[in-house]
Amino acid sequence: MSSRTAVIERKSKETHIKVKLNIDGRGDRTEIKTGIAFLDHMIELFAFHGLYDLELEVVSSDTAIDIHHTNEDIGIVLGKAFKQALGDKAGIRRFGCAGAPMESTVGRAIVDISGRGYFKLNVEDDMVVPVKSKDEYSLTYLEHFMESFAHAMGATISITLQNVSDDVHTNVESVFKAFGLALDQATQIDARREGIVPSTKGIID
């Protein structure tokens, strides 16, 4: 199997971000420097449980204003890195589904590497969702990150939070762990489909 790696660098007036990715890694070879401590921790968890070797550096950003652009742009660059590393997507399983509990809270992720970028966050009804964590990260920022990732990668991603905690950290951590696990499933090679793009169309854009 050829190396499934990517090197991406994206510069804008708001951010400058570099990423090196190896999909077929071990998960313990990561170096994450986003400038947002909470997001560093979440991406490290994502990479560890997805078994990705990942280097991510935010060289510059406008976090003096807020974390909105940096958070969103990291999602874009990571999504592009996965898309590049997967190439024509021949042989991959394409679909992945996983859950990760954290105390009573459960994050569930369903992924389809379909070529169609779409994201949906589902939160159980009648739950009071806390607004922000101590360091200002929120479920809204989570949505922006995941939506950016989904569109840049060309993946349909559905996230469900069950038994929502009053601690944002618990909610978001369960999601990043579940997403890492589900994306790992979806990107793995199925020996029964060697060389075959997993679509009846014969192509995934």
Beta strands, then each sheet from edge to edge (+ up, - down):
strand 1: 5-11
strand 2: 15-22
strand 3: 30-33
strand 4: 53-61
strand 5: 95-102
strand 6: 105-112
strand 7: 118-123
strand 8: 156-162
sheet 1: 1+ 2- 4+ 3+
sheet 2: 5+ 6- 8+ 7+
end
